[in-house]
Amino acid sequence: MSLANTFTALFSGNPEIVCEAPGRVNLIGEHVDYCDGFVMPFAISDRTYAAIKRCPDRKIRISSMQRPNEIFETSLDDLQPSGEGNWERYICGVIWAFGDHITSGLEILVDGHVALGAGLSSSAALECSVAFGLDQLFETRFSLAQLAKLAQRAENDFVGMPCGIMDQSVSLMAQAGNALLLDCRDLSTEQIPLDLASAGLELLIIDTQAHHALVDGGYAERRASCESAAAKLGIKALRDCSISELEDSRSKLTELEYMRAEHIINDIGRVHECVDRLKNNDFIGVGNILAKSHASLRDLFEISCPELNLAVDAALENNSLGGRMIGGGFGGSAIALFKVADIAQAKRAIAEAFKEAGFTEPRFFTSLPSAGASVTN
């Protein structure tokens, strides 16, 4: 049954609007968004759809195509951050973040096609599909940057996940065929052409199926370490520190804080280096940057896992130009840059390596850089 038909069957009539927003792959710049750094993600073709209708009362009813027999019910007057609930918290958080701009009840049906727990930001796709629709329906006329901040606030303050601004920004601002160079301090952007096909290349996404849950503390601990390091260094954020300045101030930090800061500062540098490489079509250089970032995330930031390490190592052993884990860490997906002709063999080799290690068989997919949120009806 289609999204619209299911909506009609569950609720009272047809939706007023259907919007979509994509998941993302972050090419380079991991965990630096909450340090006011630079990142370079791109939107993937997998998307989440939200069908929305305003209601005459103040009740909120939410359901999902993935759980069509369940309807979550609350009201505008009862929306409070509590830490309780499941996936519906992301939607409730967005409604709550809009505040008094939402003047009536809502019926919302979502259809998610971004893999859960794979490090592809299914949460931002959900938040942004709903936020984009509410902005249209209630004519709030927020800018895309304002919508990104609103969706981030929903996840930070309502859901309790202290994420940065990257995922929501790219889900809303992405343009097809480009990666998004994003300054996470002022949300200024530059579209960076990412034309892998013309170079005979493809970016393989390897979902390790070691699914992660970032609300359990590991992510928050990394962010707290970075913020503590910045405070001890007397700066607003680690974006404002160079490697030489970090080394000069090493005695001010714990060894753990120093390791975390070293990754952040170097990964911000790798973002700018990657932009230069892309503008010069130096994909071998891009691959080397990806490999360096993975080693840093594994050894300094300590958020990789055996499945992610195996995915990257097996890719490199099978002619990958470079690869790294992506996302918040502790599971999820890795990316690896390949010549198209090498991908089929690499998939077989990676799958066999996972089997020999006793891991769940990985899933593979690819995506061209896609567009951000939009209205579909």
ABEGO torsion letter per residue (X at the ends): XBAAAAAAAABBEBBABBBBBBBBBBABGBGAAAAGBBBBBBBBABBBBBBBBBBABABBBBBBAABAABBBBBBAAABBBAGBEBAAAAAAAAAAAAEAABABBBBBBBBBABBBGAGAGAAAAAAAAAAAAAAAAAGAGBBAAAAAAAAAAAAAAAAGBBBBAAAAAAAAABBBGBBBBBBAAAGBBBBBBBBAAAAGBBBBBBBAGBBBBAAAGAAAAAAAAAAAAAAAAGBABAAABBAAAAAAAAAABBAAAAAAAAAAAAAAAAAAAAAAAAAAGBAAAAAAAAAAAAAAAAAAAGABBAAAAAAAAAAAAAGBAEBBBBEAEGEEBBBBBBBAAAAAAAAAAAAAAAAAAGBBBBBBBBBBBBBBBBBAX
